[in-house]
Amino acid sequence: MNETRVLGIDYGDVRMGIAVSDLMGWTAQGVETIHRKSLAQDLARIGELIREYAVDRIVLGFPKNMNNTIGPRGELSQQFAETLKEQFGLPVTLWDERLSTMAAERMLVSADVSRKKRKQVIDKMAAAIILQNYLDAQKN
């Protein structure tokens, strides 16, 4: 039985959404939104979460362009993935995140969540969607 947790990250300039899988690797739950300060502080918080949840793999949202090319945002994600690998010594998987934030937004709108509240949860929800898509793909 595979009892490990995966950490999902929706990486943004201002905020990072964080999600974590259950021990079975079946479901993803949004955990928190990190309001970016400095790389050192951001990595310190991610490190705390890795220890708290006993994570052994990281899935990082990878924003590709709709035509499958990699733009400036994707390049930043690739650089951040390398930083995470060096910092924590864990495998980091870049996962196509196209439309994850839009999907999170649609779910929140359909659930009639206020705009102010949406802004507070959108990033961790997008992280949960990215991670859930990754987990679902691992099952197949």
Secondary structure in CASP SS format (residue, H / E / C, confidence):
PFRMAT SS
TARGET T0000
AUTHOR 0000-0000-0000
METHOD secondary structure of the structure
MODEL  1
M C 1.00
N C 1.00
E C 1.00
T C 1.00
R E 1.00
V E 1.00
L E 1.00
G E 1.00
I E 1.00
D E 1.00
Y E 1.00
G C 1.00
D C 1.00
V C 1.00
R E 1.00
M E 1.00
G E 1.00
I E 1.00
A E 1.00
V E 1.00
S E 1.00
D C 1.00
L C 1.00
M C 1.00
G C 1.00
W C 1.00
T C 1.00
A E 1.00
Q E 1.00
G E 1.00
V E 1.00
E E 1.00
T E 1.00
I E 1.00
H E 1.00
R C 1.00
K C 1.00
S C 1.00
L H 1.00
A H 1.00
Q H 1.00
D H 1.00
L H 1.00
A H 1.00
R H 1.00
I H 1.00
G H 1.00
E H 1.00
L H 1.00
I H 1.00
R H 1.00
E H 1.00
Y C 1.00
A C 1.00
V E 1.00
D E 1.00
R E 1.00
I E 1.00
V E 1.00
L E 1.00
G E 1.00
F E 1.00
P C 1.00
K C 1.00
N C 1.00
M C 1.00
N C 1.00
N C 1.00
T C 1.00
I C 1.00
G C 1.00
P H 1.00
R H 1.00
G H 1.00
E H 1.00
L H 1.00
S H 1.00
Q H 1.00
Q H 1.00
F H 1.00
A H 1.00
E H 1.00
T H 1.00
L H 1.00
K H 1.00
E H 1.00
Q H 1.00
F H 1.00
G C 1.00
L C 1.00
P C 1.00
V E 1.00
T E 1.00
L E 1.00
W E 1.00
D E 1.00
E C 1.00
R C 1.00
L C 1.00
S H 1.00
T H 1.00
M H 1.00
A H 1.00
A H 1.00
E H 1.00
R H 1.00
M H 1.00
L H 1.00
V H 1.00
S H 1.00
A C 1.00
D C 1.00
V C 1.00
S C 1.00
R H 1.00
K H 1.00
K H 1.00
R H 1.00
K H 1.00
Q H 1.00
V H 1.00
I H 1.00
D H 1.00
K H 1.00
M H 1.00
A H 1.00
A H 1.00
A H 1.00
I H 1.00
I H 1.00
L H 1.00
Q H 1.00
N H 1.00
Y H 1.00
L H 1.00
D H 1.00
A H 1.00
Q H 1.00
K H 1.00
N C 1.00
END
